Amino acid sequence: MSKRVVVKIGSSSVTRADGGVDLNVLASVAADVAALRERAIDVVVVTSGAITAGWAEVGKGAKRPSDASVLQAVSAVGQPLLMDAWRVAFVAHGVSVGQVLLAPLDFSHRGQYLHARGTIEALETLGVVPIVNENDAVADEEIRFGDNDRLAALVANLIGATDLVLLTDTPGLLTADPRLDPTASLIEEVHAIDGELEALAGASGSAVGSGGMASKLAAARIATWSGVRTVIAAAREERPLVRAMDDNVVFGTTFLPRSERLSARKAWIAFAVASRGRLDVNEGAATALSRDGRSLLRVGVVSHSGTFLEGDAVDIMCDGVLVAKGLVRLSAEGFDEGDEVAVHRDDLVLFAG
């Protein structure tokens, strides 16, 4: 199977301490992308840093604003600066780049989702490296990704990537916060993400990033469930992307993919579509779903909440535990008089049981 990789570079790695674009990091990543392309590996770059770069241009040294409309305007300033820096970095290797700005609606609507995939694939066919970022200039706070780690994981699922590399300002997932525990050591390989592992992830350690290790673990969960090997590693190390893609080199923290890869459509249901409601089911229905692979029948639903319409995604819960997520065949308003099948098994993804 040919490899296809999504590499994400965070704001704290893309920009310098003064907020300007760190051309050295971009040059390093571009060199690695060019090297992988020579091995017939397609690479999609997910970049952060537009707001930080924009504020460095127009902020005049003032404190970074928090007002959403101002941040959107600042992003509009920073986006072309960031893209021009990426263009210059890749020109050195004779490679062209193309900007792809995505919003959550591009993932939640199936048609838009397929259009986004088509655009990225067309760029690759032209020999162009897609540079992806969230469309911060117009994104509403309530419907934005929140951090580019999740965006990168969704893009990996979107294009059927084999690998996701999250380049950041830490060497990977550590056993403790090194700022508090000097004995903290690198966790080299993770087979499954559990509650204990999530407890190791703290808040963002950067003033310019919106993510942090918790968001990277969440992204790794999405990617590994989609069958994508994931690596969290340091962006400012030598040849970071090439080393992350080398199975014979220990570099960063590697999250191994699940043996059972979700289909592209089920991964879309599980991770790209926002839930619009909740169905609470009895134990019999939960067992029928998890053990027998059945569809969810209306009779097994104890209660429902939310304002979902037919075709919307809903969470399926049993005793407070998320059992599954699926596309409901009934609206909330007409649920009690609807068809017998509430969620068909072809439109359902299991999370427990």
C-alpha positions in Angstrom: 0.0 0.0 0.0 1.4 3.4 -1.0 1.8 5.9 1.8 0.0 9.2 2.1 0.7 11.5 4.9 -0.9 14.6 6.5 1.5 16.7 8.5 0.3 19.5 10.8 2.5 22.2 12.2 1.2 24.2 15.2 1.3 28.0 15.7 4.1 27.8 18.2 6.3 26.0 15.7 5.3 28.0 12.6 6.0 31.3 14.2 8.8 33.0 16.1 8.6 34.5 19.6 7.8 37.9 18.0 4.9 36.3 16.1 6.5 36.5 12.7 6.7 33.4 10.5 9.6 31.1 11.3 11.1 30.6 7.9 13.6 28.0 9.1 10.9 25.7 10.3 9.0 26.1 7.1 12.1 25.4 5.1 12.8 22.3 7.1 9.3 20.9 6.6 9.4 21.8 2.9 12.6 19.9 2.4 11.2 16.9 4.1 8.0 17.0 2.0 10.1 17.2 -1.1 12.1 14.2 0.0 9.0 12.2 0.7 7.5 13.1 -2.7 10.6 11.7 -4.3 9.6 8.4 -2.7 6.1 8.7 -4.3 4.5 9.7 -0.9 1.8 12.3 -1.2 1.9 14.9 1.5 -0.8 17.3 2.6 0.3 20.1 5.0 -2.1 21.5 7.6 -0.7 24.8 9.0 -1.6 27.0 11.9 -0.2 30.5 12.5 -2.4 32.9 10.4 -3.7 34.8 13.4 -0.3 35.0 15.1 1.4 36.1 11.9 -1.3 38.7 11.2 -1.1 40.2 14.7 2.7 40.5 14.3 2.0 42.5 11.2 -0.7 44.9 12.5 -0.6 44.7 16.3 2.3 47.1 16.7 3.4 45.2 19.8 0.1 45.4 21.6 -1.4 42.5 23.5 -3.1 40.0 21.3 -6.9 40.7 21.2 -9.6 38.3 22.2 -12.5 39.8 20.3 -13.7 37.3 17.7 -14.3 39.8 14.9 -10.9 41.4 15.4 -9.2 37.9 15.4 -11.0 37.1 12.2 -9.8 40.3 10.6 -6.2 39.6 11.8 -6.4 36.1 10.3 -7.3 37.7 7.0 -4.0 39.7 7.3 -2.0 36.8 8.3 -3.2 34.2 5.9 -1.5 35.6 2.7 1.7 36.2 4.7 1.7 32.6 5.9 0.9 31.2 2.4 3.6 33.4 0.8 6.1 32.0 3.3 5.1 28.4 2.5 5.4 29.3 -1.3 8.9 30.6 -0.8 9.9 27.5 1.2 8.7 25.1 -1.5 10.0 27.1 -4.4 13.5 26.1 -3.3 12.6 22.5 -4.2 10.7 23.4 -7.4 7.3 22.6 -5.9 4.1 24.6 -6.1 1.6 24.9 -3.3 -2.1 25.5 -3.2 -4.2 27.0 -0.4 -7.2 25.0 0.9 -9.3 26.8 3.5 -11.8 24.5 5.3 -14.6 25.1 7.7 -16.6 22.5 9.8 -19.5 22.7 7.4 -17.2 21.3 4.7 -17.1 18.1 6.8 -20.6 17.9 8.2 -22.3 18.1 4.8 -21.5 15.0 2.8 -21.5 16.9 -0.5 -19.1 19.5 0.7 -17.0 16.7 2.2 -16.6 15.0 -1.1 -15.9 18.3 -2.9 -13.1 19.0 -0.4 -11.6 15.6 -1.1 -11.9 16.2 -4.8 -10.1 19.6 -4.6 -7.2 18.1 -2.6 -6.9 15.1 -4.9 -6.9 17.4 -8.0 -4.1 19.5 -6.5 -2.0 16.3 -5.9 -2.7 15.2 -9.5 -1.3 18.6 -10.7 1.8 18.0 -8.5 0.9 20.7 -6.1 1.2 20.4 -2.3 -2.0 21.3 -0.6 -1.6 23.7 2.3 -4.7 23.4 4.5 -5.9 25.8 7.2 -9.2 26.6 8.9 -11.0 29.5 7.4 -10.6 31.7 10.5 -11.5 34.9 8.7 -15.1 33.8 8.4 -15.5 31.0 10.9 -18.1 31.5 13.6 -16.8 30.7 17.1 -19.7 28.2 17.6 -19.0 26.3 14.4 -15.2 26.2 14.2 -12.8 23.4 14.7 -11.2 25.0 17.7 -7.7 23.7 16.9 -5.9 22.4 13.8 -5.1 19.1 15.4 -8.7 17.9 15.0 -8.7 19.5 11.5 -5.6 17.5 10.6 -7.1 14.3 11.8 -10.3 14.9 9.8 -8.2 15.7 6.7 -6.3 12.4 7.2 -9.7 10.6 7.3 -10.9 12.7 4.3 -8.1 11.7 2.0 -7.6 8.1 3.3 -4.1 8.9 4.6 -1.9 6.2 6.0 0.0 8.5 8.4 -0.7 11.7 10.4 2.3 13.6 11.8 1.6 16.4 14.4 4.7 18.6 14.7 4.8 20.7 17.8 7.0 22.3 20.4 7.4 19.2 22.6 9.2 15.9 21.8 6.0 13.9 22.1 3.8 12.6 24.8 5.6 12.5 28.1 5.0 10.6 31.3 4.5 13.9 33.2 4.7 17.7 32.6 8.4 18.4 32.3 7.9 21.9 33.8 6.8 20.2 37.0 8.6 16.9 36.9 12.2 16.9 35.7 12.2 13.1 35.5 9.4 13.0 32.8 10.3 10.7 29.9 9.0 10.1 26.4 6.3 7.5 25.8 7.6 6.0 22.5 4.6 3.9 21.4 0.9 3.8 22.3 -1.4 0.9 21.4 -4.6 2.4 22.8 -5.7 5.7 24.1 -7.3 5.3 27.5 -8.3 7.5 30.5 -4.9 7.1 32.2 -3.2 8.3 29.1 -5.6 11.2 28.7 -4.8 12.3 32.3 -1.2 12.9 31.2 -2.3 15.5 28.7 -2.5 19.0 30.2 -3.6 22.4 28.9 -1.9 24.2 26.0 1.6 25.2 27.1 1.8 28.0 24.5 0.3 31.5 24.5 -0.2 31.4 20.7 -1.6 27.8 20.3 -5.2 26.8 20.7 -4.5 23.1 21.2 -2.1 21.4 23.6 -1.4 17.7 24.2 -5.1 17.0 25.0 -6.2 18.1 21.6 -3.4 16.1 20.0 -4.6 13.0 21.9 -8.1 13.6 20.6 -6.7 13.9 17.1 -4.8 10.7 17.5 -7.9 9.0 18.6 -9.8 10.1 15.5 -6.9 9.1 13.3 -6.2 5.7 14.8 -9.9 4.8 14.7 -9.7 5.7 11.0 -6.7 3.3 10.6 -4.1 6.1 10.5 -0.8 5.7 12.2 -0.1 8.9 14.2 3.1 10.5 15.4 3.5 13.5 17.8 7.0 14.9 17.5 9.1 18.1 17.8 9.0 20.4 14.8 12.4 22.0 15.4 14.4 18.8 15.4 16.5 17.9 12.3 14.4 16.3 9.5 11.3 15.9 11.7 8.9 14.7 9.1 11.3 12.2 7.4 12.2 10.8 10.8 8.6 10.5 11.9 7.9 8.5 8.7 10.8 6.1 9.3 9.6 2.9 11.0 13.2 2.1 12.0 13.8 5.3 13.9 12.5 6.2 17.4 11.2 9.8 17.1 8.4 11.2 19.0 5.4 9.2 20.2 3.8 6.8 17.7 0.1 5.9 18.1 -0.6 2.6 16.3 -3.8 2.4 14.3 -6.7 0.1 15.2 -6.6 -3.2 13.4 -10.2 -2.7 12.2 -10.3 0.5 10.1 -13.5 2.3 9.8 -14.8 2.8 6.3 -14.5 6.4 5.0 -18.2 6.9 5.4 -18.4 5.5 8.9 -15.4 7.6 10.0 -17.2 10.6 8.6 -20.2 9.7 10.7 -18.1 9.1 13.8 -15.9 12.1 13.8 -16.8 14.7 11.2 -20.6 15.2 11.7 -21.7 17.1 14.8 -24.4 15.3 16.9 -27.7 17.1 16.9 -29.4 15.0 19.6 -29.3 12.0 21.9 -31.1 8.6 22.1 -31.0 6.8 25.4 -31.5 3.0 24.9 -32.2 0.1 27.1 -29.7 -2.7 27.8 -31.4 -5.0 25.3 -31.0 -2.6 22.5 -27.4 -1.8 23.5 -26.6 -5.5 23.4 -28.3 -5.9 20.0 -26.1 -3.2 18.6 -22.8 -4.1 20.1 -23.0 -7.9 20.1 -25.3 -8.8 17.3 -24.6 -5.9 14.9 -28.3 -5.0 14.6 -30.0 -1.8 13.7 -31.4 0.4 16.5 -35.2 -0.1 16.7 -37.5 2.6 18.0 -38.8 0.2 20.6 -35.4 0.1 22.2 -35.2 3.8 22.7 -36.1 4.8 26.3 -36.0 8.6 25.7 -34.6 11.1 23.2 -33.5 14.7 23.4 -32.4 17.4 21.0 -34.0 19.0 17.9 -32.6 16.5 15.3 -34.1 16.0 11.9 -34.2 12.9 9.7 -30.6 12.3 8.6 -28.9 14.1 11.4 -26.3 12.5 13.6 -27.2 11.5 17.2 -25.4 10.0 20.1 -26.7 6.6 21.3 -26.3 6.2 25.1 -27.0 3.4 27.6 -26.7 4.2 31.3 -24.8 7.3 30.6 -22.2 5.5 28.4 -21.8 6.5 24.7 -22.5 3.2 22.9 -22.7 4.4 19.3 -23.3 7.3 17.0 -25.5 7.2 13.9 -27.7 9.0 11.4 -31.2 8.9 12.6 -34.1 8.0 10.3 -36.7 9.9 12.4 -37.1 13.5 13.4 -37.3 14.4 17.1 -40.8 15.9 16.5 -42.2 12.8 14.9 -40.1 10.2 16.7 -42.8 8.4 18.5 -44.9 7.9 15.4 -42.1 7.1 13.0 -40.7 4.0 11.3 -39.6 1.0 13.3 -35.9 1.5 12.5 -34.5 4.5 14.3 -30.9 4.1 13.1 -29.9 1.5 10.5 -26.8 -0.5 11.1 -25.2 0.8 7.9 -25.5 4.4 9.3 -24.1 3.5 12.8 -20.7 3.4 14.4 -20.1 1.5 17.6 -17.9 3.0 20.4 -18.5 0.5 23.2 -19.4 -3.1 23.8 
